[in-house]
Amino acid sequence: MPSTPRATATGHEKEIDMSAPCCEPMLMVILGGTGDLSHRMILPALYRLAQQGRLDSKSQIVAAGRRALPDEEFRKHAMQAIRREVADISADAASSFARNLHYRQLQEPYAEYMTGFGSQIAELEQQCGLPGNRIFYLALPQDAFAPAAQAIGEAGLANSRGWTRIVVEKPFGHDLRSAQALNALLHRYFNEPQIFRIDHYLGKETVQNLLVLRLANPIFETLWNRDRIESVQITVSETLGVESRAAFYESAGALRDMVQNHLTQLLCLIAMEAPGSFGAEAIRDEKVKVLRSVTPISSASALFGQYQRGYIDGEPVVGYREDAGVAPDSNTETFVALRLGIENWRWQGVPFYLRVGKRMARRLSQIVIQFRRPPVMIFEAFEGCDVHSNALTITLQPDEGFNLCFEVKEPGQDIAVRSQRLHFQYAEAFGPLPTAYETLLLDIMKGDQTLFVRADWLEQSWRLYAPLLESPPQLKHYPSGSWGPEAAKDILYPDHGHWLPS
Amino acid sequence: MPSTPRATATGHEKEIDMSAPCCEPMLMVILGGTGDLSHRMILPALYRLAQQGRLDSKSQIVAAGRRALPDEEFRKHAMQAIRREVADISADAASSFARNLHYRQLQEPYAEYMTGFGSQIAELEQQCGLPGNRIFYLALPQDAFAPAAQAIGEAGLANSRGWTRIVVEKPFGHDLRSAQALNALLHRYFNEPQIFRIDHYLGKETVQNLLVLRLANPIFETLWNRDRIESVQITVSETLGVESRAAFYESAGALRDMVQNHLTQLLCLIAMEAPGSFGAEAIRDEKVKVLRSVTPISSASALFGQYQRGYIDGEPVVGYREDAGVAPDSNTETFVALRLGIENWRWQGVPFYLRVGKRMARRLSQIVIQFRRPPVMIFEAFEGCDVHSNALTITLQPDEGFNLCFEVKEPGQDIAVRSQRLHFQYAEAFGPLPTAYETLLLDIMKGDQTLFVRADWLEQSWRLYAPLLESPPQLKHYPSGSWGPEAAKDILYPDHGHWLPS
């Protein structure tokens, strides 16, 4: 729940004070606290927030794990992990942060041990004079989500003297039915405003900026519709292969791993109507509305791919079926290309092209808004005047920022038109950016759900992709280091050029 | 007349081939060929064109002046003048250019000596095997325009075996009546397509780019109307005072010297409808239409100013009335601020603010398109979210280019919106630009009148300013080195901020 409610300008919704320098004191439990996610992401982000003075100095962090481990040893490992991720550590901040780190053993089955664990954290709260605000962060393998949440609920820990929040990482379900089941379980113990489903893409600055870019700039919002936009392309490409995740990936594939969550969130932010306020519910309502307007995906508008041998940065790499832990006849997709239509007043007839892949030519996440060509091209009578359409390219990685591509007259006595790019890069303008986890953890502590996935959105998204999961399109192969299968170009309408880049 | 007619894409108008590498051979007469304009602008520009291979090697340039001067001596002076202006002179190009330079004495009254002069140039044409294409460039004081043009016409030189064109510099008339008289005189001997009235502002790259920017970029043209634009500001400021031009300036003033021609041309390029083709007549038709829609200027929407003592770049300078050649009680305006309304579908209700001045804080020519604010400001509930309107700032000097000012989310965990500028500078993107005179001279040789002032536009512009010339607004004084009189701010509507810059 918002910590310091106040009315927005439009008055419809309670709003939190986002400029509060520091959050209320709380206790955060990280289930799976000695795991990879905790060490690489959660603890470094918490440390950065502490160093910025965003974390109340009374707040305590309790890592929970199966084995026995003295506090001191956990602290040592945790601070080592933090030092690997954070360059500018101050000795003072580090030592006061370490003092607030704890380790508690929590054996499985959780159902058996959670009540005792609850007593331990209550004791710690009392020692530290905390008001009972609690966050349970499930940094666990997906099959532990349900037992952990159920144990927390059954132990009476879903509510406390202060507020209690629960954080769930992806993958949130495997399909519509499993997502619904997990939601139902959570809702048995927690209200939706207590549940924070993380999609770390939403914590990226450029993603957050999408709404500011659209709604604080009439020059863009004026253009943001079917009259002016010809198509939208969203590409998320990695050069990495399946790496150590084969066990998970074999049963997931790119559609579940990337499209259903990250790319569909980006789609919603680009396509949504202007919300009535900048509050979490207003924004999340609009995002669900987008999904409800997406037309069913036919197999003709989808393509799956799987990488074969090839070269990444000049080095030979093996194909997916040769990767450790992958079945030699696996048909799991490592590439997806999709064409989506949104049947509403704003977007009817404008295709949204989504593309995601592993072992691609380059690591890149970008959104290309391709504007329509001028209705009349009065310069085309002149040589050298091949006028291109304007395009706004929003890059999420590796460099967060955007390019506006437009036409100018080339200097000189002849009439020649040339494309130029207006370039904006976040890091150039503002210096280093906060990591997505800093943003998201702070929002959890504040109780701001704007950047988190709501239950109905999640289910609607699974519903959208259900037909593809049930009868996947034929699998095409592509060499590692390429931009995916050749046939991906057939997903684009013939007059919509090519995938950008390709 | 166009040298190599061909149809445009739209087919309505004959069009010239602007990519022709070199112009037809011709003979150019510069009346006033030993004067300042000839030495500083015309000859260096012709040299640059020759060096680029734009000038046919058979073309001859004949400077005409009152005194006797051997060809060799004129060549020496001319090449010295060219060396002062052009850095990268090639020895070969210089010697072959110099060979085509000539000097012929032409005494006054022109009426008496023009026939003989005509025989001399015909003889030169014959010697050089020229086809009779001729340009008469009147680089003369304004009171010599009419006698010179009349003498040319009466001597039968308005037509030749090839084409004949006449070039007239500003000031073209002193008011509506004198402009009409000069037009009538010219039209007695020349057709309008033979007459090239120079406004050197129109030769600047950024000015030419205005139409490309609008008509090749739907992202801009979509915004280009009363629904999206709140106001337009056009500022041309100089730090120079009246310098050596007091005799002329005392009887002219800033309205005649700058507003009636340069600023009004810029206004027309910003405000005009999209022409049916990129041909000279289509564009010039639309420019005249703009002027016909400008509402009469009331004295409440105009302000005149005159500079007093002050500081320019830290150095003390005297006031206008103390300048050499200026009457000690002169009421000549050195500053004008105006608010114009255009009563058509595109612009009704959008003020166009024009400002021009001498001895101002900075040398600057710029156009600011101020867009309307977002209708709803959903970010304003957050501290640090003072959303600014978007603005497109087009700079003509000192650096040709433009800025697009827009809002982004400031990185960080709070919602804060910051203005950022997307920046485009011609010289950065393309290197050094051609000078306006190169562009204009080449167009004259090609017979392309797009960038020249048509008779009806000229008369309409004088008609527009006639009320202000007849009963000028009260004169306000301003210190040198300022942005003009304080009262200039009252020309802006109260909710339209301030002059940019100020």
Interface residues (C-beta under 8 A of the other chain):
Chain A: R6 A7 T8 A9 T10 E15 M18 S19 R54 E205 Q208 N209 V212 L213 L215 A216 N217 P218 I219 F220 E221 T222 L223 R228 A274 P275 G276 S277 F278 F371 R372 R373 P374 P375 V376 M377 I378 F379 E380 A381 F382 E383 G384 V387 S389 N390 L404 F406 E407 V408 K409 E410 P411 G412 Q413 D414 I415 A416 V417 Q420 L422 H423 F424 Y426 A429 F430 L433 P434 E438 T439 L442 D443
Chain B: T8 A9 T10 E15 M18 S19 R54 E205 Q208 N209 V212 L213 L215 A216 N217 P218 I219 F220 E221 T222 L223 R228 A274 P275 G276 S277 F278 F371 R372 R373 P374 P375 V376 M377 I378 F379 E380 A381 F382 E383 G384 V387 S389 N390 L404 F406 E407 V408 K409 E410 P411 G412 Q413 D414 I415 A416 V417 Q420 L422 H423 F424 Y426 A429 F430 L433 P434 E438 T439 L442 D443
